[in-house]
Each structure stands twice: as C-alpha cells, then as structure tokens.
Amino acid sequence: MTPSSSARPYGGIDAAQRVAERRERLLEAGLDLLGSADEGSALTVRGVCTRAGLVARYFYEGFADSDALAVAVYEQVVQDLVEDALAALTDAPADDREQIRFGLSAIIDHLADDPRRGRLMFTTAVTHPALAAKRLEMMRMFAGLLATQAQSFYDTDPSSRLDAVARFLVGGFGETLTAWQHGDLDLSQEDLVEVCLELFAASFTSLGA
C-alpha cells in the first residue's frame, strides 16, 4: 500500500511533526492577538492565519473555530505557568516564607518574561466570551493548588476558612498583577514579590499556620 502524500516525509519532517509545528505557529499567533497591548486586536481565523503565515485549511486541521483556538491558547499559558510554579516549589528550601517567595517569584517572572501571558489571563479573559468560564476555572484551580500546598506544608486539615483565604489571595494576587502590568503600581519586580510575600504569609498566619 502506498502511503498518502500527506503522510510522506517532506524536507526530512514527517506529517505528524508538520501538523504539530503548524499548531504551535497558530497558538503563538493566537497569543500575539489575544495578549496584545491593543485590546482591540480581534481573534479571527483570517487574522491568525495571516500572522502565522498559514492558509485557512491548516487552521481547521486543528481547531473548529477561533473560540477553540482561544481556549487552547489560554489552557497552554495556564499549564506553562502552573508547571513553572510547581517546579519552583520543588526547588525551594523547607521554610514557609521561602516556599511562598519561590512560588510567587516563579509566577511573576513567568508573566514578566512575556507580558502577553498576563494580558491574556487577567484582561482579555475577563471579556472574551469563550474564555470567561475558563478564567473562573483557572481561579478555582489556583485556589485549590494554594490550599493543597498550605495543607501539606503546615500539616493542616481542609477547611472552609482555608478555602476562603486561598480564594482571597488568588483573586487579590491576580488584581495586583494586572495593576502592576498596566503600570498602575510603581514597584520593581523584586518589590512586588516582597509585598505579595508579606500578604500571603500574614494570611496564613491568621489561620494559625
């Protein structure tokens, strides 16, 4: 049986790899548009294909529509952020303040390295219809991760108070990051970490941790 032309290697790259590379180009183009400082940058199939340098038929091999791409971009950004934060906690000393410092620093560094990520997570996702529900899921997920880390480190049991503190911290941290990224807070990256560290530490101390 002769393999189809789409499955044959081209330039030493097989079909699956070409599909994966096109997907990466579309995700990157989607992040460019969704995370643009110009909040008027709309995500359309034509626009993202033009930015990615691909024809529309390649868009539809991976995504049903522009909303599906938006969700995929958002999920990838969140996944990368979580992986960085968890890796930092693994490397952090076994000290409560240093655990908090490493985690916050990893998140802030990750967003500062590519401002598109923060604009997508905390600005675009608020108003984009396909991302509003994903943003709520993200906030709940981060609150759950924070509560779980606190339970593990402080050897405490799950509680509604801990859940409330975790949600409060995640929501407040997100708003603070948004203001900082927009230039509304005159703080260096290091000062931002220290301010947030004190707030997180004080909140956990209020629980008797």
N, C-alpha and C positions, 0 to 999 in steps of 0.2 A: 504494500500500500504506500502511495506517495504522500508525504506529509503536505498539508496545505501551505500555501505561500506565507500565510500569516504566522505559521509556527516555525518557519525556517530561520536559522540564524541570519542576521543581517549586520555586516560590519563586525562580526565576532560577538554580537549580542543577541541572545535568544529572545523569543517572543515575550515570555513572561517578564524578562528584565526590561524590555522596551515598554511594556504596559506599566510596570512599576515606576519607571523613570518618568513617563508621561503623567502618572498620578502625582508624583512628587512636584512636578512643574506646575500642575494645576493647583495643588494645595498651597504652594508658595505664592502663586499669583493671587489665589483667594485671600491669603493672609495680607498680601500687599493692599488689596482693596478694602477688606474688612477692617484692617488695622491702620488704615490711612489717617493721617492727621486731618485730612479734609473729610469731615463726616458726611459730605455729600457724595462720596465715592460709592456708587451703587454696584452691587454684585450681580452681573448679568452673564449669561453664557457667552455672549459675543465678547463682552469686555474681558472676561477672564481668559478666554481663548486667545484674544489678541495679545494680552500681557504674557501669556505662557508661550506664545508662538506656535500654537497648535490649531488645527481645524476642528470644527464642532463635533465631527464624528468621533474624535478621540475623547472629547469630554463625556459623551454618552456611553462610552465603554466602561466608565467607572461610576458615573453619577446620573441620577434620574433627572435632576434639575439643579438650579442654583442654590435652592434651600438645602438640598442634600450635600452639596459641596460646603456650604457654610457650616453645617453641623459637623462634617468631617474635619474641617479646619479647626473648629473650636475644640473638638474632642482631642485632636492631636496636640494642640497647645496645652490643654489641661493635663494630658497624660505626661508630656515632657516636664511640666512644672512639678507634678507630683513625684516623678522619678528623681528629679534633682533634689527636692526637699527631703525625701526619704534617704537618699544616698548621703546627704549631709548629716542627718541624724545618726546614721550608722557610724560616721567618722567622728562624731562629736564626743568629747570627754563625758564621763558619767557624772555630770553635775547639772542640776536643774537649769541654772541660768545659762550655762554653756550650751545645753541642748536647745533651749529656746533661741539663743543667739545664732547658733549654726543654722537652725531651720529658717529663721527669719532672713538671715543673710542670703541663704541659698535662693529663697523666693524673690527677694528684692534684686539680687544680682541677675537672676534669670530674666526678670522683666526689664531691668535697666539695659541689659545686653541687646535687647530687641524691643523697643518701645511699642511695636505693632502688637505684641502679645498682650500688654496691659490695656491698650486701647480696645482691643477685641474683647477681652474678658470683662472689663469694667465699664466700658462706654457703649460700644456697638451692641453688645449682647443685651443691654437694657431695652433697646428699642427695636431690635431686629426680631420680627415675628417668629422666625424659625429657631431663634436662639434664646428667647426669653425663658422657656421651660428648661432648657439646658443649663442656663445660668442658675436657676433655682436648684437644680440637681447638683451643680458644682458647689454651691454654697453649703448644701446639706452634706455633701461628701467631705468637704474640707473640715466642717464642724465635727463630723464623725471621726475623721482621722485625728483631729486635735484631741478630742475626748478620749479616744483609744490610747493615744500616746501618753496622755496625762494619767490615765488609769494604770498603765504599765509602769511608768516611771515612779509615780507616787504611791503605787500599790493601793489604789482606792477602788471602790465599787462604783458601777454605773449609777447615776442618779439624775433626776430632773434638774437639779441645781448645776451639776457639771455640764449637762447638755445646754442649759441656758447660757452659761458662761462661754462655752465653746462657740455657740452661735453668735453671741455678742461680740466676741473677739474677732471671729472671721468676718462678720459684717463691718465692724469698725475698721479692721485692717484693710479691707477692700476699699472703703471710702477714703481712708488715709492715703493709700497707694494712688488712687485716682487723682486726689488733690495734688499730691506730690508730682505725679507725672504731668499734670496740666500746668505746673509751675505756680500753684497757689500756696505751696509751703516752701519757705526759704530754708531748706535743710539739705545738708550734704547727705550722700548715701549712707555714710557711717553714722551721722547723727540720727537719721531716720531709723536705722536699726536699733540704736540705743534707746530712743524714745519708745518704740514699739516693744522692745525688750522689757522696759520698766512696767509698761501697762500689762503685758502678758504675765509677768512674774507677780505683780500685785494682785491680779485677778485670781491666779491660782492660790496665792497666799490667803485670799479672802475665803477660800473653801477649806482652809485648814490643811492644805497640802504642804 
